[in-house]
Amino acid sequence: MLLLKKLRCRESTFLIGCALYFTFILNALFIVRAAERTPLTHLHDYLFLASIPLVLFCAFMLIFNLLVLPWLGKPLLIILLLCGAAANYFMYSFGTVIDTNMVQNVFETDLQETTALLSPRYLLWMLLLGVIPAVVIAMTKIIRPRPWWFALASRALWCIGSVLLVLLIAALMYKDYASLFRNNKGLVKMVAPANVVSGTINYVNNRWLQGSQALVRIGQDAHKGPVIKAASKKTLVIFVLGETARAENFSLGGYGRETNPKLKQQQVIYYQHASSCGTETAISVPCMFSGMPRTQYNANLARHQEGLMDVLAHAGVNVMWRENDGGCKGACNRIPHTDMTQWKLNEFCHSDYCLDDVLLHRLSNYIDGVKDDSVIVLHQMGSHGPAYYLRYPPAMRQFTPTCDSKQIQDCDHQALVNTYDNTLFYTDSMLSDTIDLLKRYQDRFNVALIYLSDHGESLGEKGMYLHGTPYLFAPSQQTHIPFLVWLSADYARTYGVNETCLRQHAQQDEVSQDNVFHTLLGMVNVQTGLYQPALDLLKVCQMH
């Protein structure tokens, strides 16, 4: 203790020491796992690996210089240090991923489960990595520079330097970081104590802020209109919700390579200028089903408010959601839905993924039993990266050579494009099969199909890969999406749709996912105060 009482150091030295400890001790496992997942074949790979602890160090220096203030700094550091040490124990010992669910387990576990985890090894671990360093922090006397403005200037320089260095590394190695974290989504949850802080914030938000909010019901006035009521046949609309398809590679939109041969034969109506609500599924899907336009979209409200499928159900339309992409992001929570991956169909599924043809498995059996007007949503895996080569069967390997790897940044660019185009070639086949399925029911239903992707994808343009770029900075490859409609002759006749007119508008009109909510309501003639005719893509060409 006497030694600790005499321990003194300058403020900058203290913060550097803390940043080094958090980087190389609390995040040693993260660095090791990142190294294991980095192919070391070129000098660039070694430089990338060396940059990882440097980025961590800069991030901690930035955070500590901003938040470690007199009186509050040491308690904050000690809390973060103890959280990081505890997270490390469970990651090292059990391979645990520290996320919101794990934090929920911590908060909601009982005394018996808690005491079962307090083993001698855990206590020793916390003593060495948590308690002793915390005592050192608590007992260290920090010598702050004088005058006060000099201390402020020193912190500002550290912050600016850290930010500039991180930006430089990002500019040089963006594709490497994007690939690392896209291919290993759980890796980012190993960064301590960021994983604990993030999980805790999400848990508190979900448990006490959002979780306590009552469901907001909308469209309770919804009812079927006179056209659908007077129709001699029931109406059946299938909405295929695509994944990661970009319009730039759709031959229907002018792409030089034939990626849509079957849809071309189906005479679909293709919208040339369609944009997404977001650049990732978690934003685009709830946005388009919420009825809120992109510029006014409120994700928090969407999470506890009914959406398009609920409104259709209120109107008495039969609704069904078939899932092949890891979840509907709340859009189908209150309606009949089925996760097709859980059917474990060997014909379509391999380990943890299924090909999109699984969405059509026994769909005809379901339709055979339908007696009312219906809307069926098929949520594709589509062109989800980076494992594009797993998104289509061997028979759809139309363009070669291919990039049969998740390390897409290491592939030849043309091979990468070939592989991605094969996913679209397969989507073309699946959509055409869906239209053929609908055609077989034309004697019983007025049938129609609508398809669009949730967002697009970058394939190395300007050094960018995959998607998820903030919308303000996102390239067109991530926001320009394929959007098409197919109508049977009887459907067009019953609903008074002039297809020639529709094709003309599809060539020139700017459309977006803002149109989805109102177009689907219009396609089954559902009347409600929520419906905006100006956003219904078919309305402009309807004769009644």
N, C-alpha and C positions, 0 to 999 in steps of 0.2 A: 504494500500500500504506500509505503514511504516513497518508493520509486515512482509510482503513478502520480503522487502529489507533486513530484519535481518535474514531471513530463510537461514540457512546454514546446509549442511550435507555432510558426506563423500560420495565419489563416489559409493562405494559398497552399502551403505544404500539407496542412491538415486535410483540405478538400481533395488534393491530389492523392493522398494516402487512402482516403475513403473510396475514391473512384477506382483506384487500383484494386482495392480489396473486393469491391462489388464486381469488378470486371473479371478478375482472374481467380477468385476464390468462390464467390457465390454463383458465378456463371461459368465455371470450369466445365461442367457437364454440357451446357449449351454449346460451348466452343468445340468440345470433343465431338458431339453429335453432328454439328455443322461440318466438321472436318471429315467425318465418316461418310457424309452424304455429298461431298464435293470430289468429283473425279480429278485427280492430280496428274494431268497429262501434259500440260503446257506451263510455261512460266506465269502466264496470266492467272492460272488456277491457284498457284502458290501465292501470288500477290493478292488475289481475292480472299483467300483464307486468312492471310495476315491482316487484311483490312477489317475483319470481323471484330476482334478485340479492340481495335482502334476506334471503330464506330461506337462500340459499347462504352469505352472510356470517355469519348467526347460527349455521348448522351448523358452519362452520369455527371460529368463536369458541368454541363449546361444546367441540368436539374439542380444539382447541389448549389451552384452559384446563384441560382434564382430563388431557391427555397430555404437554404440553410441560413437562417437569419438569427441574430442574437436572441437568446431566451427560447426560441422555438426550434432552432436548428438541431441541437443535440437530441432532444426527445424524438424529433422526426426521424433522424438518422437511426436511432436505436430501434424504433418501431420497424422501419424498413429492413434493418439488418436482421432482426429476429424473425420477421416474416420470411425473408429470403433464406435464412438458415433452415427454418422449418420446411419450406417448400423443397429445398435441396434434399433434405433427408428422405422425403417421400418419393421424390423423383429418382434418387439413387437407389433406394431400398426396394421400391415397388414398381418402378417404371410409371408412376402416376403422372397423368397430365393435369396440371393445375389450371382449371378453368372455372366458369361460373357454377357448373354442377358440383365440382369438388368443393368449392367454397360453401355451397348450399349444404353439402354433407357435413362440413365442419360446424356450421351454425345450428344445424337441426339434428345432430347426433345426440344420443343419450349418454349418460354418465358411464354406463358399462362399456360402450364402444370406445369412449374416450380413454378410459383407463387401460383398455386392452392395447392401445397404441403407445402408451407411455412405458416402453421397454427400457432397460438399462442402456442399450445401444442408442436409442433416441435421446435419452438424457445426456449421455456423454457427447453425442453429436452436437446437441444444442449448447452444451457447456463450452466446447472447443470453438465452434463456428459462430455461436451467437452470444452467449453470456460474457465470456472473457473479452472479445472485441468490444461488446457494448460497454463493459466496465472501463476499458481503455478510452473509449470515446467520452464517457461521462467524466472521467478524472483528468483528461487532458486540458490544460489551460491554453486557450487560443489567444495568440497575440495578434490583435488587429492593427493594421497600419493606420497611421494618423497623417493628416487630418481625414475626416470622414469621406471627403470627396475623392481622395486617393484610393480608399478602399472600394468605393463605388466604381471608380474607373477601372481598377484591377479586375473586379468581377465582370464588368462589361466587356473588357478585352478577352477574358476567358470564354465568355458566352459567344462573342462574335467569332473568335477563332475556332471554337468547337463547331459552330453552325457551318462556317465556310469549309472546314475540312470534311464534314459529313456530306455537304453538297458536292464537293469535288469528287469524293468517292462514289457518290450516287451517279454523277454524270459519267464516270468512267466504267462503272460496274453495275448499272441498273439492271441489265438483263440477267446477270448472275444472281443478284439478290432476289429478283422476281421469280426466277426459276427455282431457287432454293426453297423459298417459302411456299410457292404454289405446289411444288412436288412433295413438300413435307409440311402439311398444314399444321401439324401439332408442334412443330419445332419452335415457332414463335411463342408458344405457351410455356416454353422452358426458360424464358428470360426472367430471372428473378431480380427484384421482387415485383416487376411489372405484371407478371401473371397473377400474383396475389391481389395487387391493387385493382387491376382490371376486373378480375372475377368478383371481388367484393363490391365494386361499384355497380356492376351488372346485376349482382344478386340483390343489393339494396334497391336498385331501381325497379327490378322485376317484382320483388317481394312486397315492397311497401309503397312504391310510387305508382307503378303501372298495375301491379297485381290487385290493388284495392279499387281500381277504377271499374265502374260498372259498364257492362256492354252497352254501347250506343246502338240502338236499333234504327235502321233507316229503310225507307221504301215500303213501309207497312201499308201504304195506299196502293201498292202495285197490283194490277189486275190485267187479265188478257183483254186485248182490244177487239174491235169488231171484225177485223180481217181474219185473224187466226180463229176466231170463234165460228165464222161463217165458212171457213175452208172445208172442202169435202174430205181432206185427209189431214192427219196430224202432221206437225212440223218436227223435224229432227235436224239439229245443228250440231256438228262436231267442231270444237275449237281445239286445234293442235297448238299447244304452247311450246315453242322451240327453245333451244338453249344454245347460246354462243354462236349463232349463225350470223355472219355479216353479209350485208347486201352486196358488197363489193365483189364477192365471189359467186353470186347467183347469175347464171347465164340468162335468166328471165329479165334481169336488169341490164344486160349488155356485156357481161363478162365474156371474154373471148373464148374461154374453154367451156364445153358443154357439160355443165353440172346439173342441169334440170331437164333432161331429155323427156322424161315421162310426164312431168307437169306441163311441159310445152304442148304435148299431145292432148292433155286434158282441158286445154283452152281456159286456163285459170286467168283471173284478173289480177294483175300484179301492180302494186303501188311502188312507183319508182323512187319516191322521196319520203321515206318513212323513218322516223327517229324513235329512240327509246326514252323511257323515263329516267333510267339510270344506267350505270355501266356494270352492275352486278345483280344477280338474281334476287338477293335479299331486299333490294330497293325496287327494281322494275316490276316484279310480280305483285307485291302488295299495292304498289302505286297504280298499276293499270286496273286492278280489280276494286280499288277504293272509290273510284269516281272522282277523285281529286286530280286536278291538272298538275303536271310536273312542277310548274313554278309555285304552286301552293301546296304541294304535298307535305303532309305532316305524318312522319313515320309513327310517332307516339300515338296519335289519334287512330291511325290505321290499325294498330295492334289491338285496340279494344272497341272497334267499330265494325258493324256488319259491312259486307261488300256486295259485289255484283251477284255472286252465286246465292247469297241470302235473299236478295231482292227478287231474283228469278223464282226462288222457292216460295216467297211470299205471294207471288202472282199465280201459284199453282202449276208452274212449269216443273217437270221432273228433271232433276239435276244429278249428275254423277261425275266424280273426278277420279281419273286413273293416273297414278304417280310412278315415274321412273327416274326422278332427278333429286331424290333426297328430301323432298318435302315441298308443300305448297305455300310456305311462308305465311300461313294463317288464312289464305284465301278459301280453303275448303274445310276449315275446322268444324263448321256446324252443318255440313251437308254429307251425304253418303260419299265415301271415298275409299280407295284401296291402293295400297302400296304394292305394285306388281313385283317388286324385287323380293317381297316376302313369300311369293308363290313358289320360289325355288325351282323354276322351270329350267331343266338342263338344256332344253332346246335353244333357249335364248340367254341364259344366265351363266356367268363364270365367276366364281368366288364372290366378290363384293360388287359386281356390276352386271347390268343386263342390257342387251341390245334393244333398240326401240320397237322392234316388231313385237316385243312382249306386250306392248300396249294394245295390240289388236287380238291378243290371244283370247278366244272365246267371247270377243266383243259381240259377235253376231248372236250368241246365245242370250246375252243381256238384252240386245235390241229386240229379239224375238218376244221377250216378255214385256216390252214397253207398250203401254196402252194410251199414253198421253203425250202431249207436246213435250219435247225433251231437248236439253243441252248437255252434251258430254264433253268434258275437258280431258285431253290426253297430254300430259306433261312429259316432254321428251328429255332424254339425256343429251340428245342432239350432238353437238360438236364440242362438248366440254373438254377442255384441255387440262393439263398439257398432254395427256395420254390419248391424243387423237387417233392413234393406230388401234386403239381398243374400241372405238366407237362404231365400227362397221365390220360386217362379216367378210371373210376372204373373197367371196364372190363379188363384193363391191370394191375391190382393190383395182379401181379403174386406171388410176394415174400412178406411174412409177418413175423412179425409185421412191420409196417412202422413208419417213423418219420413224422407225419403230423403237422409240425411246421417249422417256419423260424429260430427258435433258435436251429440250428442244433448241436451246440456244447454241448447242454444239452441232446441230444438224446442218447440212447444206440447205440453204434457203429454199431452193426449188424442191428439194425432197420434203421439206416441211410444208410447203404450199400444196404439194401433191397429196400429202396425207390429209391435210385439212379439207382439200377439195373432195377427197373420197368420203369424208363424213357428210358433206352436202349431197354428194351423189347418192348416198344411202338414204338421207332424209328425203330426197326427191322420190325415191322408190317407195319409202314408207308412206309418204303423203299420197302418192298415186294409188297405192293399195287401199288407203283409207277412202279415197274418192270412189274407187271401184266397189268397195263395201257398201257405201251409201247408195250407189246406183242400183244395187241389188234390192234395195228397199223402196224404190221409187213408186211401187204400186201401193204401198201402205202410207208413205210419208212424203211430204214436201221436204227435200233434203238439201243441205248446204254445208259448206265447210269454210272455216276461216283459219288462217295460219299466220303467225308472226313469231319472231324470236324475242327473247327477253332483252338481249343486248348483243353487241358484236364482239370482235376479237382482234387483237393486234398480233401480227405474225412477223415481227422484227422490224417493221417500219419505224424509222427514226430511233432504232434501238429498243423499241417497246415490244413486249410480248404479253399475251393473255389479255386480261381486262381488269376493271376495278379502278381505273384512273379517275380522280375527281372530275365530275362532269364538266366543270368549267375549263379544264385543261385536256379533256379526253379527245383523242383524234377521232376522225369520222369513222374509222374502222370499228370503233367500239360503240358508236351511237347510231350509225346508219344501218338499219335492220331490214331484212326481207319481210314483206307483208303482202298476203294474197288472199283472195276470196274465190270460191267456186260455188256456183248456183246451178241447181238442176233446172231444166226447162219449166217444169211444173211449179217449182218454187218461184222463179222469176215471174211466171204468169199470175200465180196466186197473189203475190205481194206487189205486183205492178212495177217490177224493176226493169228498166230499159238497160240491157247489158252494153249496148253500143255507147250509150251515154256514160255508163260506169267506167268503161275502158278509157274513154277520153279523159275523164277526171283523174283516173289512176295514173295517167301519163304525166299530168301537170300539177296536181294538187300536192301541197305539203301536208302530210298526215303524221300521226304519232300514236303512241300508246294512250294518249288522252282520248282517242276515238273509240277505244275498245269497249268501255263501259256502255256507251250510248248506242254503238253499232249492234252489240249483242242484244240489248233490250229491244232495239228496232227489228232485229231479225226474227224475233218471236213475238213481235207486236205487243210488248208489255208496256202498259201505260202507267206512268207514275210522275209525280211532281219533280223527281230527280232527272228525268229524261230531258236531254237537250238535243232537239232535232238537228241543230247546226253541226253537232259533232257526230251524227250518225252518217257513216259513209254512204249508205244506200239511199238515204232520204232524198238527196239531191237529184236522184234519177228515178224516183218513184212517181207513178202517175196518179196515185191516190194515197 
